[in-house]
Amino acid sequence: MLSVEKIAKSYSSNGWRGPGRHLVLKEVSLECRPGECVGIIGASGSGKSTLGRLILGLEQPDAGSVRIDGEELGRRSRRGAVSAVFQDYRSSIHPFFTVRQALQEALGGSRRSGDSKRGSSRKLETALEQVGLDVSYLERYPHELSGGQAQRIGLARALLTGARWIVLDEAVSSLDAPVQVQVLELLREARGTYGTGYLFITHDLEAAAYLCDRIAVLHEGRIIETIETERLGELRTPYARELLDKFRLGHALVPRQHAAITKEERG
Amino acid sequence: MDVLEVSRLSIAHAGSGAAIVPELSFCVKEKSCLAIVGESGSGKSIVCKAIMRLNGPALRQSGSIRFKGTELTELSDDRIRGLRGAQIGMILQNGMRAFDPGLRLGKQLHSVLKAHFGWSREQSRERLSEAMELLLLQSPTAVLNRYPHELSGGMLQRLMIALTLVLQPELVIADEPTTALDAASRQEAIGQLISLRRQAGCSMILISHDLSAVERIADEVLVLRGGMAVERGTAAELLTSPRHAYTRHLVESKHALSGRFVQALGGRTHAER
């Protein structure tokens, strides 16, 4: 079990408007079972990326803790347990690294345990196959990848670390619909194969509903509501309802009755 | 009548001669909105830049682009510059990159209005505030005193729309105006583009791969693939009964994506209908 307990985080803002502290997260608690997928939904500035960074141990909380199976984790021990895929993989790795080098780096841990060179090469190929790419991609550089390919390699890399949880921070947001479906499907598959748990951070309620078992709504640094995906329509808090309605409006394509509303509104 | 007529437009790399857009013809009817849909690399942005003559010397283009009867390809660079903004407006994807980071927004928007209409600072401010109020933007004066980095992407997008509303161009080219926004601001931006169309009474080219934006804003759709038009028709037609494999794939993906969301809300999914 990955549990976030009453975590708080603030940043100092020493801008030209004078010093102050900006409270980003206020007592956020969240749990994610192994193999579970929890969506964290929020608008820009709601603190959702900060939450992801705290879970990854990229930053330290002011208060509260992140625990795995009850054990509080320091920066080092968390390595290997939680991994991440960010919005654009092309900008999150060294531009001079080939895909092989980037994936090899993720294998760092297992090389220590005495993997042969050939053995690790085989692992990289399997990892690529799992995300639907062939071996030729190993010699490519980040700029030679399309957005969807880059995200798939990011996923391959996260899976190679053998992490039990993966933080997906807007991992599909910049992709167009067909590629989004492709990557979301791969995430589903990987979860089936490895039992990996996901913390799916996004502003896209639709993508969250596609992948997640539960959805937590983050607003102004607090989780205001958590709900099972099947019961999404029963959200109660005003902000969450407002968010839901915006999405409903956006999906005029699907339910006919909403299409009628938008035509009227168009006048 | 057609506001814009593009015929036999072809664009190629000047060096290698490789064609990006082999040959493309389309037109935009007066006061209507044409959406150009296609995957990245299909040439949709390059076509619009060709209309505005914004492609660099590395690209070679031929063909005819007629705007209200005037052949744009024959105009001097100066004439084109006068046309941009005032006659043909452009709304870009990324507000953070479209504005000068070192200038207060009011000042840079004023410089545009001064260049086109010779307005004083007060006049510009007044007209901009009016436009911003029409778009339901709160406290316009405070916003105009800010620098771009102090505002969110959605806010900058709204300012671009407000400026376009003041300029009242005949034709607006909106290049992925909703892509860089988070999903909630996206819905607002769509609403604002709709009211821009209504208030300014302009024609529009909407470049997007966001089908829900296309459905709500556009009248007609052109589907581009590898620089070629593979399908065209009215928005309603294309989204309900797409013919080309790519368009079908696009529409189906959209339905697949929203399927579980719609189901969770108790609606019927596309597959069940």
HADDOCK unambig.tbl for C-alpha pairs under 7 A between the chains (distance, minus, plus):
assign (segid A and resid 43 and name CA) (segid B and resid 182 and name CA) 6.74 0.50 0.50
assign (segid A and resid 43 and name CA) (segid B and resid 184 and name CA) 6.99 0.50 0.50
assign (segid A and resid 44 and name CA) (segid B and resid 182 and name CA) 6.82 0.50 0.50
assign (segid A and resid 176 and name CA) (segid B and resid 209 and name CA) 6.42 0.50 0.50
assign (segid A and resid 177 and name CA) (segid B and resid 250 and name CA) 6.79 0.50 0.50
assign (segid A and resid 177 and name CA) (segid B and resid 253 and name CA) 5.80 0.50 0.50
assign (segid A and resid 177 and name CA) (segid B and resid 254 and name CA) 5.84 0.50 0.50
assign (segid A and resid 178 and name CA) (segid B and resid 250 and name CA) 5.98 0.50 0.50
assign (segid A and resid 178 and name CA) (segid B and resid 253 and name CA) 5.04 0.50 0.50
assign (segid A and resid 181 and name CA) (segid B and resid 253 and name CA) 6.40 0.50 0.50
assign (segid A and resid 181 and name CA) (segid B and resid 257 and name CA) 6.40 0.50 0.50
assign (segid A and resid 203 and name CA) (segid B and resid 182 and name CA) 5.92 0.50 0.50
assign (segid A and resid 203 and name CA) (segid B and resid 183 and name CA) 5.84 0.50 0.50
assign (segid A and resid 204 and name CA) (segid B and resid 183 and name CA) 5.63 0.50 0.50
assign (segid A and resid 206 and name CA) (segid B and resid 257 and name CA) 6.69 0.50 0.50
assign (segid A and resid 206 and name CA) (segid B and resid 258 and name CA) 5.68 0.50 0.50
assign (segid A and resid 206 and name CA) (segid B and resid 261 and name CA) 5.56 0.50 0.50
assign (segid A and resid 207 and name CA) (segid B and resid 257 and name CA) 6.55 0.50 0.50
assign (segid A and resid 209 and name CA) (segid B and resid 260 and name CA) 5.98 0.50 0.50
assign (segid A and resid 209 and name CA) (segid B and resid 261 and name CA) 5.26 0.50 0.50
assign (segid A and resid 210 and name CA) (segid B and resid 257 and name CA) 6.35 0.50 0.50
assign (segid A and resid 210 and name CA) (segid B and resid 260 and name CA) 5.59 0.50 0.50
assign (segid A and resid 210 and name CA) (segid B and resid 261 and name CA) 6.77 0.50 0.50
assign (segid A and resid 229 and name CA) (segid B and resid 264 and name CA) 6.50 0.50 0.50
assign (segid A and resid 230 and name CA) (segid B and resid 264 and name CA) 4.62 0.50 0.50
assign (segid A and resid 231 and name CA) (segid B and resid 264 and name CA) 5.95 0.50 0.50
assign (segid A and resid 232 and name CA) (segid B and resid 264 and name CA) 5.66 0.50 0.50
assign (segid A and resid 232 and name CA) (segid B and resid 265 and name CA) 6.19 0.50 0.50
assign (segid A and resid 233 and name CA) (segid B and resid 264 and name CA) 6.36 0.50 0.50
assign (segid A and resid 233 and name CA) (segid B and resid 265 and name CA) 4.60 0.50 0.50
assign (segid A and resid 243 and name CA) (segid B and resid 184 and name CA) 6.78 0.50 0.50
assign (segid A and resid 246 and name CA) (segid B and resid 184 and name CA) 6.33 0.50 0.50
assign (segid A and resid 246 and name CA) (segid B and resid 187 and name CA) 6.47 0.50 0.50
assign (segid A and resid 250 and name CA) (segid B and resid 187 and name CA) 6.28 0.50 0.50
assign (segid A and resid 250 and name CA) (segid B and resid 212 and name CA) 5.91 0.50 0.50
assign (segid A and resid 251 and name CA) (segid B and resid 212 and name CA) 6.18 0.50 0.50
assign (segid A and resid 252 and name CA) (segid B and resid 212 and name CA) 6.86 0.50 0.50
assign (segid A and resid 253 and name CA) (segid B and resid 212 and name CA) 6.34 0.50 0.50
assign (segid A and resid 253 and name CA) (segid B and resid 215 and name CA) 6.97 0.50 0.50
assign (segid A and resid 254 and name CA) (segid B and resid 255 and name CA) 6.91 0.50 0.50
assign (segid A and resid 254 and name CA) (segid B and resid 269 and name CA) 6.97 0.50 0.50
assign (segid A and resid 254 and name CA) (segid B and resid 270 and name CA) 6.34 0.50 0.50
assign (segid A and resid 255 and name CA) (segid B and resid 267 and name CA) 6.68 0.50 0.50
assign (segid A and resid 255 and name CA) (segid B and resid 268 and name CA) 6.97 0.50 0.50
assign (segid A and resid 262 and name CA) (segid B and resid 216 and name CA) 6.91 0.50 0.50
assign (segid A and resid 266 and name CA) (segid B and resid 194 and name CA) 6.69 0.50 0.50
